[in-house]
């Protein structure tokens, strides 16, 4: 299983890089988890175990912190993550219709990943871009003033 | 697109009505039409304007010219001169006297239009945020220089206290008082924390301040550090704000190279270091004790208070936590003096407030205006009117924990005290303007969904209360609610308010309580008639038979 070994190595490298950047004190736990999450796309079990060993923290503590924050995920996600803002400012200007269209087209609902591993759909609270709601964020790309009609075109940009 | 050039208000308190305000209003309607101005002028009746010596009164914006007493036969001349020819209608003006009461802010503006007044956004969009030189060219770091070379820490705190600056995070706590608490707290190590975990839905003012003018926050924090006796500061930036984090990191490097941050600032014995800490997506971390827990690397669960952070904060040390917008006011106050700051805004809430305008208006975005502006002005002047000429139904202030403001309160000046008197709150400065197509049940459900998800789960009233409230609102929206549910909702709101550990749970019931106070009939329609009057909820639309 070459790929599994390679994956494991990538995870360990990410942990190593984050610790090199931030050190091993308790206050750096969240920045470290943030870095690994960004690099791997989520926080696999072995990453959390390695972090708890290196920072000398109980595994339960690392897990508790990880599951508290929305930007940290313990589940693998698709190649592209669609964040949909479900807060009131986006909701009242047509967000609801955008959300229904996203679910219809991708045939998945909240917190799910398409069977081909391409898309994950997550809801988020306000992203601070409310002047141009409804807002969706795909990976690092922000789309504002989104209408249901635009969604197929937006999704087609990603391979 | 509907925008108005002028806004005409007619006083309609009982005395004015007795003296012909209705006739004046109707004549205004006729004359405005006769001059073909109906698309350019908005006309409305307002309540008590706060003086009764020259009623009925007619007030014309944006000039804020006050006419009175106006008789129906004066109206033709007034419209022709002021609205058509654009000059003051001579002889009709009310005697110069200050207004008091609900729209007393008019006098504070000295007859000028409620213009934007920029203090905290003074440089945002004007300077290059990546250049410390540009900041210095625009008065940057002069306040810090003045503080370190000419003022004692006590004098700095006195100046901030005299300015009347109040915290802009939502609670409106006097900033000078908070600084003096930390200054007096015992301990050789103290911290200054800038709360940039802006997560109230609809609020993005702090992001714009940091992205546009990062050095102003560093300067303000250093001044605060000198005043309270701290040598280290943290900016807690929400995880979603990557650009803001990068701008701050770069600004810190530049300021340290120039000797305006770090060791021996300006060659004095004062040293101050600032660290950036990124959040990871949790609304609750905007609560100051949760934020402190998060900096320490833990779950962002609020602590029990007292003791307050001013004595037991970060790592148990005295800690000053201030919002970004609050801090951004500090350098300007030091540069221009407390008296200057007091000349802006209202007496109980000096200075400006940054608002985000959202929802069903023609122009959404960010404005900074003196405290005391009204919702009507915000919508007409900065929102450029309601979208597609629709009708204003309600505004939701301060993100999710703010109040639901019905149209009847749109002439209440927006400052901490006037809003508190009216039983509503200013919150963090988001104004979500909603038109008549907005269903209050649907809105309350969305807001409660937010609290349900963002509740940290530490204390039961909030964790269970938000979930149960959401379930009830969901039932009502589907037509399966009962009238008894409404009592339960109010009871849950009260319980959360009185028993929750922190502000999230304490305010989670506010939107529901406001909706039941101002829009109960609409909620009951979902229950009694199984109909959603706006047609938004799944329960079913109102069918009108012609």
Interface residues (C-beta under 8 A of the other chain):
Chain A: X25 X26 X27 X28 X29 X30 X31 X33 X34 X64 X65 X68 X69 X70 X71 X72 X86 X87 X88 X89 X91 X92 X93 X124 X125 X126 X127 X128 X129 X130 X131 X132 X133
Chain B: X198 X199 X200 X201 X202 X203 X204 X207 X238 X239 X240 X241 X277 X278 X279 X280 X281 X282 X283 X294 X295 X296 X297 X298 X299 X300 X356 X358 X359 X360 X364 X365 X366 X396 X399 X400 X430 X432 X434 X438 X442 X443 X446 X447 X449 X450 X453 X454 X456
